[in-house]
């Protein structure tokens, strides 16, 4: 029988259980799943056959044991900063120092991994900066952004990481960065951060 894909939230309503119980079986590989546009879908044909106990003890394994196993399986595990293996941001000299320009990048295919669910997060990254003496080389920026694909990191943290690395690489006068993340669980997340180089006083 071909799979009949439904969202996890729909499957949870059909079985009258918490969504974490469905995710538990997804993590265990008990049921087929796939991710479409940042949302997890499961095979409805398999939902009826899996052994799930609801909050009121309607069926299946002991509720307390299930709750504990779900908590253990969905533990939050972010990738440590020193294990991210991000590509180096390269630069080249800005030949018109003192003449302010604004450079804008839009990166529509950013991907990282949710530390809670282990499923991919998708976002559009928008970055605007005013160069000081260095500009960011575009190929290195592409490789740097792409290297987040295997990194487990929260939305709020990844924007700060990109900002810190960008400032460290090219010492810009100003930077604004925005992470426009795809809808997840009926919530739209947009994270913004900015940096302005402190004014220097010649002595």
Residue, then its C-alpha position, 0 to 999 in steps of 0.5 A: x500500500x503506498x504511503x498516505x502522508x499526513x502531518x504529525x499534528x493530524x496524526x496526533x489528533x487521529x490517535x488522540x495523543x500528544x505530538x511527542x508520542x508520534x515524534x517518539x516513533x519517528x525517532x525510533x523508525x517505527x513509522x515512515x516519515x519525511x520532511x516537506x518545507x520544514x514540516x514532518x509528515x508520517x504515513x497514515x497507514x502505519x499510525x493505526x498499527x503502532x502501540x501508543x498510549x494516550x494521556x488517559x491510558x487508553x492503550x499500549x505501553x505504560x504512559x510514564x515509560x513512554x513519557x520518559x523515553x520521549x524526553x530522553x529521545x528528544x533531548x536538546x543537543x546543540x553542536x558545541x561551537x568548537x565542533x561546528x567545523x564552519x568554513x572560514x570567511x575570506x576577505x579582500x581589501x576595500x579600495x575606497x576606504x572612507x567612502x561608505x557603501x552598503x552591501x546587501x546579501x540575500x541567502x534563500x537556502x539556509x539550512x541547519x538542524x533543530x537541536x530538539x527534534x533533529x529535523x532541518x530548519x530552513x531560513x532566508x538570511x539577509x545580511x547588510x554591511x558597510x565595509x571598513x577596510x575589508x570586504x567579504x569574499x562571496x564564495x567563502x560566504x556561500x561555503x560558510x553558510x552551507x556548512x551549517x547544514x549539519x549543525x544543531x543550533x537554535x534560531x536565536x543562536x545561529x544569527x549571533x554566531x554568523x554576526x560574530x564570525x562576520x565581524x571577526x572576519x572583516x571588521x565592518x563599520x556596521x552590520x545588520x543580519x536577519x534570519x527569516x525562518x520558515x513556519x514551524x508549528x504555526x509559529x513564524x520566527x524572525x531573528x534580527x541582530x546588528x553591530x556598529x563599530x565603536x567610534x575611535x578617537x585619535x590621540 
